[in-house]
């Protein structure tokens, strides 16, 4: 296991029509071409574009290492002839079946951060590649091919960072972290690593983007580069032209498994404090607000009557956690945390997870169209496994609801929502797995081409509220939908429940809008 991959398909942007001139505002406010020589004369990166990277590479490369692991994988030996006279003919000497093991290896990169041998790499480079695997040994290989057995000092799965320790009889070359916050799109960078197990390889490129999201959790904020990053580069350093580590190479986007010019690195501003904590043998703890959130899509913004597509929508508030104690409610839109705007580049999870536990954080939110401010004292973020077990998966449901005794159903503005509902009865409540005291209406049919169908709403879902107003029967749902249409809303906010799970908000676009 050498590098994590996010698979994607590149697309070309085709421009048609007459040519256009890119323009900008000059220093005096006059309208000038953005590439006018008088504007960019002093901006060309003469000092930042050396004729050769050789001297810098020669200085840095001795501190970059290759990392390999040996793993033992347990393999089930399922013998269909177990217990028969033919048992031993199929390589299984353990009567009745059993378990065998095999060896596996992984390759990656890393870099030394202290003369006494502390090494930084990605957690996935030194983690078992299979749930049935265990790591037997970790080897650090120096550029001069000297090998050292490494001790795992600490790892953090959420940020994908690990710290190792090797013992040498002499001081080792090392590098330091720099300031990734100062990195700008277009800056030169150097990546050194171990692609495909070939040994120390140097590639160069620029910073293609900052604060890039790839859907990988609380630390989902990466530097993007066009430098060649391939299998085995994981855990290697990304240097600026001052020789400072501004990122840890982590993943690529590729439809083929090879480099296509889109690589990602963990920023030094995120990595450095985590490395220091792991190096000191301490546990990584992160701030936690205690909410389940979703992006504020265009539909959600329309259903809430918001003009700006900024912030994140609170789907659920965890009982007893910081958000509930601060008065945050399901249906709120959180727009700022600690004075920083919640945006697609700076998500709520990212902002909160990077704050210390116990911090009193000012939070700005929108509720029912009004801006509010609250203060929350952050708790401790649960493990990624605990968080995953509580996540909402609209595709994991089953279509198990039967008809009610009389087969009765009611149309709830089917033309607008693309679905029909029936009133909730005790029998249906048992069939869909909700308490008999629960209120709402049950989805009986869904047009798969409707927005509701496309967003995962299915037969058996319970609609609890519309635009945060409770509904207890089909007539109330009809009334709420018609009210939204009269108000010229393009979408409505449904709160739905599936089985014993907690209610979830879904914005559904009205079909006749």
Secondary structure, 3 states (H helix, E strand, C coil): CCCEEECCCCCCCCCCCCCCCCEEECCCCCEEECCCHHHHCCCCCCCCCCCCCHHHHHHHHHHEEEEEEEEEEEEEECCCCCCCCCHHHHCCCCCCCEEEEEEEEEEEEEEECCCCCEEEECHHHHCCCCCCEEEEEEEEECCCCCEEECEEEEEECCCCEEEEECCCCCCCCCCCECCHHHCCCCCEEEEEECHHHCCCEEEEEEEEEEEECCCCCCCCCEEEECCCCCCCCCCCEEECCCCCEEEEEEEEECCCCCCCCCEEEEEHHHHHHHHHHHHCCCCCCCEECCEEEEECCHHHHHHHCCCCCCCEEEEEECCCCHHHHHCCCCCCEEEEECCEECCCCCCHHHHHHCCCCCCEEEEEEEECCEEEEEEEECEECCCHHHHHHCCCCCCCCCCCCCCCCCCCCEECCHHHHCEEEEECCHHHHHHHCCCCCCCCEEEEEECCCCHHHHCCCCCCCEEEEECCEECCCHHHHHHHHHHHHHCCCCEEEEEEECCCCCCEEEEEECCCC
